[in-house]
Amino acid sequence: MSYYDIDLILTDAEKIPCTFQLDIPDLGYLDNTPTQPLKAGTKVNLPLWLAEMLAIANAGDAEGRSFVTFDLPPALGNDVVQALKADPRAVPLRDQSAHFYGLATQMMELSEEQELAAALRKTFVIRASEVALHARKVGGAGQRGKGGADEGSNLGVGGAGEEFLRGLDEWERKLFRKAHDGTKSGKEWMESIKKH
């Protein structure tokens, strides 16, 4: 990814719940108390980029205690993971986070949640195949079947197709566009071969 990648910048701005384990002077402004130290036990939502920096610096104190702990954001919470395990296609990822996969990938670097990793792998495989299937059908001007019936789909024009596209996160939308463009280019190439 590029330094100027807008999706990466927006993913880095996602809020991560953090709990400070020690009193930290001069950081009270994170809890709207600028003249006070940040007290132990304070929960603060920090942007992902800052949470990553704190994770790197989180060597702990002389007694081995970490000064900050991280929780998974609500987009990757237990309810969402359970829903993804049940049926990944039924969860509108965009409602969880517009950059769901980017957030999940970066959070996996900060945590060692094996259950989450397995659920995300399954989700990725199932949803990517679903996206590719819909991208192949999009447009409404498909092949003519027996009896001259149009076998194309109106996906993306309205109804169920619009609902499907609305639930895709940014990565899935890019995959959809590329798969659709590839299918369209393939059909155009086949038509040009048939003409010659």
Beta strands, then each sheet from edge to edge (+ up, - down):
strand 1: 15-20
strand 2: 43-47
strand 3: 68-70
sheet 1: 2+ 1- 3+
end
